[in-house]
Amino acid sequence: MHIDTKCVHAGGYPDAQTGGINTPIFTSSAYKYLDTDTRLYQRYFNTPNQEAVVKKICELEGAEDGIVFSSGMAAISTVLLSLLKSGDHAVVQDEIYGGSHAFVEEHLGKLGISFTLTGREVQEIEKATKTNTKLIYIESPTNPLLNVVDIRRVAGIGKQRGILTVIDNTFATPVNQNPFLLGIDVVLHSGTKYLGGHSDLYCGVAVARKDIAAIIRKTAANFGGSLNAMSCYMLERSLKTLSIRVERQTHNALRIARFLEKHHVVSMVNYPGLESHSGYKIASSQMSGFGAMLSFELKDRTAIDFMRRLRIIKPALSLGGVDTTICDPATTSHQKVSGDVRKRLGISGNLLRLSVGIESVEDLIEDIQQALEDK
Ligand SMILES: *Cc1c(COP(=O)(O)O)cnc(C)c1O
């Protein structure tokens, strides 16, 4: 099956009673147990709505098994703490999502788990591994500069040294990138972004091989970050349109990136689909599309001033929805990062991060153009 067909038909729950073609929403938190071996309970991640949506996500990622969480951070924290124990070492890319970075910094050390933060180059990642390294954690493309990590080679290091590899695949989505098929062991998503896709749903996902998923699920039952039936259903419904949404968003993003690249008020555009981008070659080898996130820098005007002039595009936090949204990372996602570190990472005060939606790209370009030129 092609991905468009999988989005619609994979997983789900056959409604034998009515023949309805959608998964019913099973609201019970208590299930009878006398005549069955199963013990259904939301926190055990085995209820019908959880299983219906997990099956669909696994097929989209090409993975064996998975778990749906109540947030992206619930997925990330649970995965890290289920696969690492006191005395272990982890190699963590330094450009990851702010919340993941904070989690690593604040919680691994006090549990006796050491870690090394590294750059995105494979040589740096390899050099950071030690004899007790148990896990390598990466993200690609990164936020907000859209840098690209060579996923196949990182997976190769893991396989060669017996180290588990974990990736946050939120920005790429399963439509544009399937790290599992490139050899990565655990693939994570903040489902709050593209998987949900309408800025109205909060969830997270982890998919992995069966034996690894079983380890994660066991810890997850202790931590309790499970997803409720209604949200599972909304996620399942959203996934039916994932491929058409992301395809349109990706197409729009490339057009906007090309437009911005030529504009005299724009000094830099970061989009892995531009030949000028440092990650273009690797991205071409591991992504089927370059995604719908991009960032750019303005000459002689502030990010805030530009955002106030926009008429369609909404200055808002979060990303991945059908609405095009924009933010300035220096006062939002990277506000807590010190000025020096921001400078080293390349996040300036007039950098803007655009999450491209499904609107007509002509309207979006016109909106950006009038805001750039109106001065
Ligand atoms: C938003 C985000 C997260 C965190 O997800 P929540 O659903 O907000 O907990 C993790 N990784 C990336 C790349 C994100 O964009």
The ligand as a MOL file (V3000), in Angstrom:
LIG
                    3D

  0  0  0     0  0            999 V3000
M  V30 BEGIN CTAB
M  V30 COUNTS 15 15 0 0 0
M  V30 BEGIN ATOM
M  V30 1 C 6.7680 20.2490 20.3880 0
M  V30 2 C 7.9140 19.3370 20.2770 0
M  V30 3 C 8.1900 18.4050 21.2890 0
M  V30 4 C 7.3920 18.3350 22.5710 0
M  V30 5 O 6.0940 17.8910 22.3580 0
M  V30 6 P 4.8400 18.2520 23.3140 0
M  V30 7 O 3.7100 17.5660 22.6180 0
M  V30 8 O 4.7260 19.7400 23.3380 0
M  V30 9 O 5.1290 17.6870 24.6520 0
M  V30 10 C 9.2500 17.5470 21.0990 0
M  V30 11 N 10.0140 17.6050 19.9930 0
M  V30 12 C 9.7810 18.4880 19.0080 0
M  V30 13 C 10.6680 18.5010 17.8110 0
M  V30 14 C 8.7260 19.3820 19.1080 0
M  V30 15 O 8.5070 20.2690 18.1350 0
M  V30 END ATOM
M  V30 BEGIN BOND
M  V30 1 1 1 2
M  V30 2 1 2 3
M  V30 3 2 2 14
M  V30 4 1 3 4
M  V30 5 2 3 10
M  V30 6 1 4 5
M  V30 7 1 5 6
M  V30 8 2 6 7
M  V30 9 1 6 8
M  V30 10 1 6 9
M  V30 11 1 10 11
M  V30 12 2 11 12
M  V30 13 1 12 13
M  V30 14 1 12 14
M  V30 15 1 14 15
M  V30 END BOND
M  V30 END CTAB
M  END
